Amino acid sequence: MHPSTAPVTRTRVRVPAGARPYILTAPSTPTAPKAARDFVRAVLRRTPLSPLLDTAVLLTSEAVTRAHLHTPRTADILLRMLTTGHGVRISVHGRAQARIPRPSHRGQPDDYGLLLTGRLADDWGTTPPEDLPRPTSLWFELHLRQ
């Protein structure tokens, strides 16, 4: 989905029967993206969702790096991962303001990570906080091809 047509907000996810939730909390340090990549890799490696592994790791790294750059070191970054039989949904919660990237004055996008997410994810967007002390979450979904 192209970023200019991506949803900016989305209603809460209904967890289907058989879905498995996973949670990682990491301090906002330069090692947070690696911890998140390792976490996603460990969860997906030996599952039927392993074909999604490389894309999930790449997009997780982009989202956590973005969150780290905008989250104070005194705060944590929260990664939520929900696996189902047909795909995975990953959301990253930090202090970063999630917004749709716009071209900069030089004609270059100002956030390649979101453009990459928009290109590779089957669905993505931002969700305003409801029960967490976070401004927003950036989430994306990857689905197995049938």
Salt bridges, closest charged atoms under 4 A:
ASP38 OD2 - LYS34 NZ 2.61
ASP38 OD1 - ARG41 NH1 3.28
ASP110 OD2 - ARG99 NH2 3.28
ASP111 OD2 - ARG66 NE 2.60
ASP122 OD2 - HIS143 ND1 3.96
ASP122 OD1 - ARG145 NH2 2.70
ASP123 OD2 - ARG10 NH1 2.56
GLU130 OE1 - ARG12 NE 3.45
ASP131 OD2 - ARG12 NH2 3.58
GLU141 OE2 - ARG10 NH1 3.69
GLU141 OE2 - ARG89 NH1 2.97
GLU141 OE1 - HIS143 NE2 3.28
